[in-house]
Amino acid sequence: MSATTAPSTRRPPSGTGPEPTRRGPRALLASIGGQNVGLLGALVVVIALFGSLDPNFLGWDNIRVIGEAATIAGLLAVVQTVVIICGGLDISVGSQAGLASVVSAMVFTATGSSAPLGIGAALLAGAAVGLLNGVVIIHGRVNPTIATLAGLAAYKGLAQLVSDGRAQGYVLGDPVFVFLSRGRIAGLPTMVWILALVAVAVHVLLTYTDIGRNIYALGGNDTAARLAGINLNKYLISAYALTGTVAALAGVLLTARTGSGQPVSGSEGLELQSITAAALGGCALKGGKGTVGGTLLAVALLGALQNGLTVQGINTFWQNVAQGLLLVAAVVIQQRRNRGRAVGLPA
């Protein structure tokens, strides 16, 4: 994302992320976000609770299951963080992942089982729909929530049209997809390594580059950012293109994990998970504030909670209830901390 950068003296608004000069424990705390200490405590409580109910919960095999299950939602949450910091929102990431899943499997089958072509086509499709979201928002002057809500329906419908509403192809006979779904590197699943690499790359981008500082400035005060010479349109469009590309990568991992292209199954509800994780992780939904470290901490909490409820045989519908309550709680905490005006009440 290239654009004219702001003066070198500009720093992101207070609390938006760690400063490059910090070192040691303080840098680690800053990367997570001081406001997420409570979130870390909640994670410890959840682990202790389900660990006491089932000793196998803390077993290495179950930890790997949690990591693999959280990878796809985690990828979407990381790029959702970027979009929210910019002052936007992307409700269509789940549908983008579903469309990319279908494209990867169909191209894989059509090209005589070529995994590189299938994966490449999926990533291109994701970048294209992400770019389309950005163009509609900027040049169509459409509110990001409305534009990506339309994308949620449109991309989901497109995935169902091209796949005739059915799972497509079978990819688990291919070594590339097998490595993505079942491979191990240093004992950790390949999918977890992919999430870690993407998260580190985005963290470095946001924290240690002029691009990242400009992104925080854009979400914190777009008028000041424009006066500082930042090309807002290019940054926003590029942010949505990045989101589409990473959502497509999540779709490829979904294909590898399920063994076929899934137009809906496996991707539905991912948009809510990504927004919930970003909000819980400290992203201000009005923009200008958030960290990748905080978002990943929230992803871990949601993954542990979901796994624990499943292991205990709790109805999956209650998992949706818990997720919705967590999102509301995160927003309420933000409003209280920032002393935001309550809707319908005097300031």
Steps between C-alpha positions, in 0.01 A plus 500: 500500500701790379404858566650831603598460863438732789786693662745277686408661833143372483421219740188287524240619750563399861416137571485395133809284504851457633763756418802373308745613772355286777679182612452209738184426705356844437518443126321167541228661712465784249469255209211328679353826629474593863121493472518128420651390830144415607462298180814304587351434841179375341702261283674362809163453674350319197803271473495426874123436500488259208831344604350411838189356334697291252875430544528427128413864427858598585647212301728581208265330252207718605714815497591422138132449421421843647782655298387344174136595558592859586733551204241592238310738728835635620614593150176689441524669840853626430402676176169611651720681753669694219168602347354606835809705586445679166150590620325241283340158542478189281195283560565298182820317603319171563338506156833591342658197666217277374534630144877448507451147634278413205734664248806317635331159476339558159818633339696215662265248336479681164880521462568134563568524873732801498513631856709812415248607235205434731655695786617780270154537346342517846740771616436704184125465547533614861710801406246590228194494728690684774603765248138521385388564858749785531403656167128487584563661839731775372374583154139397559503691829325213674522443874743209565243309704240519222751428222643191666155384614408500131826312434406244763188409302651543154817292552307229681251488212780495242669208678172310498439578132837381372489189719129429454474517877709185552848421626746490209796275424713282723844633586633278778672274248735787420817534712480881515151504647587207729798698631280805558238301691703233679862605477720579800796734533693471828202316645247774419234474227584671171181705529614649830834600345314672215293700749816590694680621186206714387454642850870589533503662156193714578636587846829620350310696234283677757767557763830567329420665166375837380213314334385374839528841663298647216235231543459591866490869409235430236271325745573740786429822313448482125489877461839545666637208298385661175658831597823312578511383139379141543311364198196364684342334198806290416543389858137394542481319166830324571377398847192334351709333227730360769196377693366322193835333433539369855133395505575297185797340678259404779273353231787290365566366850129426533520295178805315629339432836167372364642336187278688256380846400230619740268778374338553841575223750802590709505868402162614629530704818871574454429871454343520847791309652754734341320815615449359851870410530612842378263682738595279796865556413467873550417635152289814520215451253518870415859447383850609591566247775588130513785249501562163339619362834173587668299348216695173515444485875126532437517231229664267754227577755220435251668181377550365852143589598350338191709185541421474870127533442514239225698255714246543780217421259343846520256571216678688220220756499623619840838567343336756273327654800832525686670656199229763465518584870878535480469744210248712690720490811804611301316799354353597840847491657635718217222753547549515875877531471475774238204664674294475186154651491224247573243466222175677586639660817630851558878545463 
